[in-house]
Amino acid sequence: MLTVFAVVLTMSSLGDDSAALRDVRSLIDVIESLQQPIEDFRCEFEGSVQYKGNLAERQKGLLGEGGLSETFSGVFLWKRGGDTHSDTLNRRAVDNAIAREVLVVRTKEQQSEEYRRLNDAPLGYSVIKSPKEANSWRLNSLGWIFLLDKIKAQVGEEGFDPSVSDEVVDGRPLKVLTIKFKSIPDSLHFRYWIDLRKSGHVVRVEGFMPGKVRSSHMDIKLDPFKIGDAEVWMPVYGVTYGYVALENNVPVVVKEPTSIVTMYVVGGTMEFNKKLGPEAFRVNYKMGTPISDELKKLNIEYGQQKIGLKPSKADAEKMLKEQVAKADAQKNELIVAIGLGGFDWWPWAVGGLIIAVLASLVALGMQRRRH
C-alpha cells in the first residue's frame, strides 16, 4: 500500500495546482494509514525552556541559572481524530513556583478548554476557546513533537498554500511538506520533513519569518513500539532552537540560538489503545497515578502548597479587574517566545503590533506581582 501511495504522490506532483492539492491530501492519507494501529495513547513527558543571548538579557530577574525559564512535567492523552488532554505542572526556575496547566481539545465539538492555576493562588483561570486558538501543539504539551494534528490543521487552513516535495537527508528518503501564505507571493511559514518509513512522523521542522528567513528549527527522535503484531514509531524526543532576537524593539534573526526548548517522553510510560471514552477529554478527568518520579514529586509539591481562603465575590471581581488592567499594561512589554509552533510572527509584519507571546511566563509573572 505504501508503494502505491508513493507512486500517487510522485505522479500528482507533476500536475496542475489541483493535482498538487491532491498530492498534499494523499500525504495526509498515507500518514493516517501508517498510524492506523494507534486508536489512542497515553504517556508522560518532561522538558525545559531556556533563553540565551539577547533574550536572556531582556528577561533579567525572570530567569534562573543559565537562562533557564522553566521545567515541566505532564501527562498527555490522544485519541484518533485529534481529541487531546494535556495536564502539565510547570516549575518556574527563578523562584520554584509551580503552575498547573490543563488543556483539553474536543475535535467533534470544535471546542478547547484551558485551565491554569499557580500553586499559591486562591483562584484558577478557566476559559473555553476554539481549537484554532488553543491546541495541542503548544509549548508544554506533547503535541509540540507529535505533529499529526498540527499539519492536518495547516493543510486544511484556508489562508495557507501547502505543497509536497521529496528530499534525501542522511541517506533517508523524506517527504517535505511546505506551508506558504496564499496572500503573500513566494512566502514561507513552516517546512516539515516526514519519514514515511517510520509511521509518517515529522522528524524535522523549520519555521520562518517574513522574507523566507529561517527563525527556528526542531529535530525529533523516533522510537519503535509494539501494538499487538504491528510495529509503530512514535516521537520520543525533540529539541527546538530559536534564532530571533530583539534589536531596538524589532525582531531580527541572529546566528546563535536565543531560545532552546527540549521535550522528551519518559521511558516506560507510553501506553496504547486503552479505549479512552469521552470522559477522558474533560478538565476534571483524573489522569491516574503518575509513573515518573519527577511528576510524582511535582504533584506532591503542588498539592502541599497552602492555598488561601476562598475569596468573596467582591474580592474575586476586584482580582479579575486587576488582572485585566495588568494584562493591558503587558501589551507594552517585550517578552519574546520560541518562534516554532507557539507563535506566529506574521502579525508583526502585517499589523506592527508586538505582543507578549509566552503565555505561561506572562501569566505567572502577573500573578506573582499580585501577591
N, C-alpha and C positions, 0 to 999 in steps of 0.2 A: 504494500500500500504506500509506503514511504517513497519508493521509486516512482510510482505513478504520479504522486503529488509533485515530486521534484521535476518531472517532465512538464507537468502543467505549469508550474511556476516559471520554468525556463522559457517555454513557448509563449506564455502570456506576456512576459516582459518585452517581447518583440512587437507587440501590437500597439493600438492607439491608447488614448487615455482611459477609456472604459475597460480595456483589457488590463491595463496597469492596476486599476481598482480591483478587478477580479483577482489579479496576482496577489494583492495585499490580503484580500479576504481568504484566498486559498491558503496563504501562510498561516493565518489565524486558525483555519480549519485543521491544518496539519498539526499545529501546536496542541490544540484541544484534543485531537485524536491520540496524540502521543501521551497525553496526560490523563487519558480516559480511565485508567485503573484507579485514579485518586477520586473518590467520592467526597472525602473530607479529610482534613488532617489537623493535628494539634501539635504544638511544640513550644518550648521555652527559648527565649533569646536574650542576649545581652549586648551591650555596646557602649560607645562613648562618643562625645563631641569635643573637639579640641580646636582652638584658634591659634594662629601664628602670625608673625609679622604685623602688618598694618592693622588687621582686625583685632589682634590681641592688644595692641596699644590703645585702640579706641575703646576697649572694654575693661580697662584697668579698674580693679576693685570689684569686678563682677566675675572674675575667673580665678581658678585655683592654680596650683603649681604647674608650670609648663604650659599654661594657656588652657588647661582643662576646664571646660564649661560644665559638663555633666556626664554622669554614667547612668545607665538604665538597664533594667531587667524586667522581662514581662512574659506573658502567655499570649499565644496567637492561635485563633481558630479560623479555619477557612472551609467553605463548602462550595462544591461545584456550582457555578453560576455567579459567584462573586460575593456571597454573604460572608462577612468577616466580623470577628470580635477580637479586639486587641486591648489587653489590660496591662498597663505598664507603670512601674514605680521608677521615678527619676530622682536621682540624688544630685543636688547641686553642689559643685565642687567647692565653691567659695565658703559655704557655711554648713554643708552637710544636710541642709533641709531636704525633705523628701516630699514629692508630689505624686499623686495618683492621677493618671490619665487613662480614661476608658473611651474607646471608640467602637461603635457598632454600626455596620453597614448592612441594610436590608434591601437587596437589589430589587426584588419584585415590587416593594413598596416605594422604591426610589427615595429612600429615607436614610439619613445617617444621624446618629445620636452620639453626642460627646458629653463627657463628664470630667471635671477637673477639681481637685481639692488639695491644697497644701496641708501638710500633716498637722500644723498647729493653727489652722484656720477654722473658725466656727462655722463657716459656710463654704459649700462647694459651688461649682458653677456648671449648669447643665443646659444644653441647647440642642435643638433638632434642626438639621440642615439638609440640603440635597447632597447626593454622593459627589457632585461636581465640586462642592465646597469643602467637604470632609470625606477623605477616602483613605484607603489602607496603605497607599504608597507614600505616606508622610514619614517624616523623621520620627523615631521611637515606635515604629510598627514594622513587623517583618515584611510588609508589602514594599518596604524600601528596597529589598533584594528579590522578593517574589513578585515578578513584574507582569504576570499574565493580565491581570485586571487593568493595569495602567495602559499597556499597549492596546488592549481592546478598546478602552475608552478613547484613546487618542486617535486610533484608526477610525472610530465612529464619530469623532467630533467634526461638526460642520465646517469650522474655520481652519482645519488642518488639511494638508495635502500629503498623504503618505505614499511611499514607494518602496520597492524591494529590489535589492541587488545581491550579488554574490561576491564573497571575498575569502581568501585563504589566509588564516592567521596561525602562525607557528605550525604549519602543515595541516591545519584543520579547516575543512570547508564550512563556512558560516554564511547564514543569511543576514543581510544588513537591512534593517527597517529604518528608513529615514523619514522624519516628520518635519514638514515645512509649513509655513503660513501661506494660505491661499491668497491672501490680500497683499502679500509682500513678495515681489519677484526675487528669485534667487536667494531665498532666505533659508535658514536652518534653525530648528528648535531642539530636536533630540535625534540621536542615532543609537540604535540598539543592535548589537551583534548577538545572533541567536544560533545556538547549536542544536540542529535537528537530530543529531546522533545521541544527544543526551536529553531526551524528553522535551526538546524545544524550549529550553530555558535561556534567558538572557545571560550572557557571560561578560558583557562589557556594555557600558553606556557612556555617551558623551553628551553634555549639554552645551548650548551655545548662546552667546549674547548677540544682539543685532550686529550685522556685518559679518556673520558667519565666523565669529571669533570664539574658539572653544574656551569655555569658562569652567568646566568641570569634567572629570571622568571617574568612572567607577569600574572596578574589576570584581567579578563574582566567581566564587569557587563552588563547584557542584560535587555532590557525593551520591553514590548509588544506594538505593534501598529496595527491599523486597516487599511486594504486596501479593501474597499467595505465590503463584508461579511467575508473576511478572516482575521485571526489574524497572524501577523508575529512578530518575535522577532528580535531586532537589537542591536548591541553593542553600548553602550552609555557612557561607562567609562572604562578606563584602566590605570593601574599603573605598571610600569616596574622597577625592581630592578636589577642593575648590580653589580657583585661582583669581578670585575677584577681590580687589581692594578698593578703598575709597580715597580719592585724591581731590581735595577741595570740594568734598561732598558729592563727587561724581564717581560712579563705579567704573573701574578700569581693570583690565586683565593683566596680571603680572606673571613672572616666570616661576616663582616659588609658591608652593601651596600656602594659602591663608586659612584654610579650614580642612580638617580631616574628620570624617565620620567612619567609625568601624562598627560592624554588626555581625554577630555570629549566632548560630543555633547551638544551644547547649547539647553536648553529646548525650545520647541515650534518652532524649525527650521527644523525638519525632514519633508520632503515632498516627496511623491511618485508619480511615473507614470505621469510625466509632458511631455512625448513624446519628449524627447531630441533628436534633429537631429544631423547630422554630424558637423554642425557649432559650437555646444557646446563644441567640443573637438579640438578647435584651441586656441592658446595662446591669440589671440586678442578678444576672445569671452567675451562679457560683462556679468558678473555674476549677475547683478541686484543689487538693493539697499540692503545693509546689514540689517539684523534683529536685531542682538545682539548689545548692547551698546558698548562693547569693540571693536568690529570690525568696527563700525561706527567711534569711536574715533581714531583708528589706521589709517583708511583711510584718515581722515581729517588731522592728523599729517603728514602722509606720503606725502599727496598732497601739504601741505603748505611749505615743505622744499624747500629752494632756490636751484635750480639746475643751475650749471654753464653753460656758453655759450657752444654751440656745438663745440667741438674741430675740428681743421683742420685735414686733412688726415694724415699729418706728425705727429701731436700731438697724434692722435689716435694710429698710429703704434708704436710710442715711448711708450705709456702707455701699450699697449699689450705686447711689449717686456719686459717691467719692470715686468709685471705680470708673464710672463713665467720664468724670472730669479728668482723672489721671490718664485715661485712655486717649482723650483728646490731646492732652499735653504730650503724650508719647509720639504723636504724629511728627513732631519736630526732632525726635531723636533718631540717630542713625545706627541701628544695630543690624548688621548685615549677616544673613544666614548662608548656608551652603547652597550653591546655585542649583544642584541637581535634585529635581523632584519636589523639594519643599517650597520652591519659589520660582515664579515665572518673571524673568527680568523684563519681558516685553512691555508691561505697563509703564516702566520707567521711560522707555523710548517714546511711547505714544502719548503719555499723559504728563510726564515730567514730575510725577509725584513720588518722592522717596518715602517708603513706609517701613515700619518695623515688621520683620518677617519671621523671626524666630519666636513663635508664639509662646512656647513654654518659658523661655527666658524672660520675656517681657511680662507675662502674667505673674510669674513667681516674683520678679522684682517689684512689681506694683503691690503685691500682697505683703511682701516683706517690709516695704516702706510704710505700710499702714500700721504695722504692729509696733 
